[in-house]
């Protein structure tokens, strides 16, 4: 699976961004997709995930602020991460992942929350 990410950038605290991740190849073999993030000097952490059945999960730190959802096309699936009420501590590189029989990763997109 090839993953193409977009949507990162610089935003002020309290602002919003939407990340997207498009997965090429048959969407039927993908069991789950989502986002991890890694801030400087910190370990990579799960932000949000969504299964092929639509079950979602979120890190406690983003619950109520972030929403993950997906759009299925015939041969692709795109997952979105809507991020609202952004905080400086959300600053990180965000990586998309997709799980088939193996896990694929996107190249990462920078999100910076700063005034």
C-alpha beads as a LAMMPS data file, in Angstrom:
LAMMPS data file: protein, C-alpha beads

115 atoms
114 bonds

1 atom types
1 bond types

-500.0 500.0 xlo xhi
-500.0 500.0 ylo yhi
-500.0 500.0 zlo zhi

Masses

1 110.0

Atoms # bond

1 1 1 0.000 0.000 0.000
2 1 1 1.283 3.438 -0.904
3 1 1 0.159 6.264 1.339
4 1 1 0.018 9.897 0.310
5 1 1 -0.401 12.441 3.094
6 1 1 -1.328 16.087 2.952
7 1 1 -2.699 18.881 5.091
8 1 1 -0.021 19.769 7.614
9 1 1 1.151 23.280 8.304
10 1 1 1.420 26.105 10.789
11 1 1 -1.615 27.138 12.799
12 1 1 -2.234 29.305 15.836
13 1 1 -3.393 27.800 19.122
14 1 1 -7.118 27.173 19.002
15 1 1 -7.058 26.758 15.248
16 1 1 -7.913 23.804 13.040
17 1 1 -6.259 21.642 10.440
18 1 1 -7.365 18.644 8.440
19 1 1 -4.916 15.934 7.479
20 1 1 -5.640 13.448 4.723
21 1 1 -4.076 10.122 3.819
22 1 1 -4.900 8.375 0.562
23 1 1 -4.117 4.668 0.267
24 1 1 -3.607 3.182 -3.174
25 1 1 -4.431 -0.404 -3.986
26 1 1 -7.404 -2.503 -3.020
27 1 1 -9.129 -0.996 -0.028
28 1 1 -10.701 -4.309 0.873
29 1 1 -7.464 -5.723 2.194
30 1 1 -6.863 -2.816 4.580
31 1 1 -8.051 -3.662 8.063
32 1 1 -7.278 -0.344 9.710
33 1 1 -5.774 3.082 9.093
34 1 1 -4.905 5.990 11.262
35 1 1 -2.333 8.436 12.501
36 1 1 0.631 8.420 14.825
37 1 1 2.662 11.457 15.751
38 1 1 6.157 12.105 16.991
39 1 1 7.292 15.266 18.693
40 1 1 10.977 16.169 19.072
41 1 1 12.599 14.098 21.792
42 1 1 9.497 11.985 22.324
43 1 1 8.362 8.540 21.294
44 1 1 5.910 8.032 18.482
45 1 1 2.366 7.799 19.845
46 1 1 -0.970 6.741 18.443
47 1 1 -3.276 9.666 17.775
48 1 1 -6.318 8.033 16.216
49 1 1 -7.284 4.964 14.245
50 1 1 -10.262 3.629 12.335
51 1 1 -10.969 0.048 11.330
52 1 1 -12.527 -1.182 8.123
53 1 1 -15.702 -1.631 10.146
54 1 1 -15.673 2.009 11.185
55 1 1 -14.595 1.524 14.789
56 1 1 -12.511 4.459 15.978
57 1 1 -10.096 4.993 18.819
58 1 1 -8.308 8.085 20.063
59 1 1 -5.501 9.045 22.373
60 1 1 -6.876 10.542 25.573
61 1 1 -5.046 13.786 24.822
62 1 1 -7.036 14.397 21.629
63 1 1 -10.489 13.073 22.533
64 1 1 -13.154 15.676 21.918
65 1 1 -10.831 17.727 19.706
66 1 1 -9.818 15.378 16.885
67 1 1 -12.076 13.327 14.631
68 1 1 -10.991 10.564 12.293
69 1 1 -13.184 9.555 9.380
70 1 1 -12.793 7.948 6.013
71 1 1 -14.027 8.057 2.452
72 1 1 -14.149 4.806 0.465
73 1 1 -13.839 4.758 -3.296
74 1 1 -13.755 1.719 -5.543
75 1 1 -10.023 1.152 -5.371
76 1 1 -8.842 3.632 -2.793
77 1 1 -9.591 4.736 0.699
78 1 1 -8.817 8.148 2.157
79 1 1 -8.664 8.754 5.855
80 1 1 -8.985 12.225 7.319
81 1 1 -8.001 13.614 10.671
82 1 1 -9.922 16.749 11.565
83 1 1 -8.010 18.562 14.279
84 1 1 -9.771 21.336 16.180
85 1 1 -8.801 23.407 19.201
86 1 1 -5.165 22.748 18.477
87 1 1 -2.640 23.232 21.257
88 1 1 1.128 23.822 21.131
89 1 1 1.603 20.306 22.503
90 1 1 0.009 18.932 19.336
91 1 1 3.096 20.058 17.440
92 1 1 4.670 16.987 15.867
93 1 1 5.236 15.098 12.671
94 1 1 2.081 13.144 11.920
95 1 1 2.433 9.779 10.203
96 1 1 -0.356 7.920 8.491
97 1 1 -0.426 4.131 8.690
98 1 1 -2.389 1.373 6.995
99 1 1 -2.592 -2.235 8.127
100 1 1 -2.923 -5.139 5.739
101 1 1 -0.833 -8.248 6.345
102 1 1 1.874 -5.698 7.085
103 1 1 1.900 -2.070 8.153
104 1 1 2.640 0.699 5.680
105 1 1 3.645 4.219 6.689
106 1 1 3.343 7.585 5.061
107 1 1 6.237 10.004 4.753
108 1 1 4.971 12.220 7.547
109 1 1 3.569 15.717 7.582
110 1 1 4.589 18.501 9.952
111 1 1 1.985 20.127 12.167
112 1 1 3.136 23.190 14.092
113 1 1 0.884 24.958 16.571
114 1 1 2.350 28.281 17.565
115 1 1 1.455 31.915 17.925

Bonds

1 1 1 2
2 1 2 3
3 1 3 4
4 1 4 5
5 1 5 6
6 1 6 7
7 1 7 8
8 1 8 9
9 1 9 10
10 1 10 11
11 1 11 12
12 1 12 13
13 1 13 14
14 1 14 15
15 1 15 16
16 1 16 17
17 1 17 18
18 1 18 19
19 1 19 20
20 1 20 21
21 1 21 22
22 1 22 23
23 1 23 24
24 1 24 25
25 1 25 26
26 1 26 27
27 1 27 28
28 1 28 29
29 1 29 30
30 1 30 31
31 1 31 32
32 1 32 33
33 1 33 34
34 1 34 35
35 1 35 36
36 1 36 37
37 1 37 38
38 1 38 39
39 1 39 40
40 1 40 41
41 1 41 42
42 1 42 43
43 1 43 44
44 1 44 45
45 1 45 46
46 1 46 47
47 1 47 48
48 1 48 49
49 1 49 50
50 1 50 51
51 1 51 52
52 1 52 53
53 1 53 54
54 1 54 55
55 1 55 56
56 1 56 57
57 1 57 58
58 1 58 59
59 1 59 60
60 1 60 61
61 1 61 62
62 1 62 63
63 1 63 64
64 1 64 65
65 1 65 66
66 1 66 67
67 1 67 68
68 1 68 69
69 1 69 70
70 1 70 71
71 1 71 72
72 1 72 73
73 1 73 74
74 1 74 75
75 1 75 76
76 1 76 77
77 1 77 78
78 1 78 79
79 1 79 80
80 1 80 81
81 1 81 82
82 1 82 83
83 1 83 84
84 1 84 85
85 1 85 86
86 1 86 87
87 1 87 88
88 1 88 89
89 1 89 90
90 1 90 91
91 1 91 92
92 1 92 93
93 1 93 94
94 1 94 95
95 1 95 96
96 1 96 97
97 1 97 98
98 1 98 99
99 1 99 100
100 1 100 101
101 1 101 102
102 1 102 103
103 1 103 104
104 1 104 105
105 1 105 106
106 1 106 107
107 1 107 108
108 1 108 109
109 1 109 110
110 1 110 111
111 1 111 112
112 1 112 113
113 1 113 114
114 1 114 115
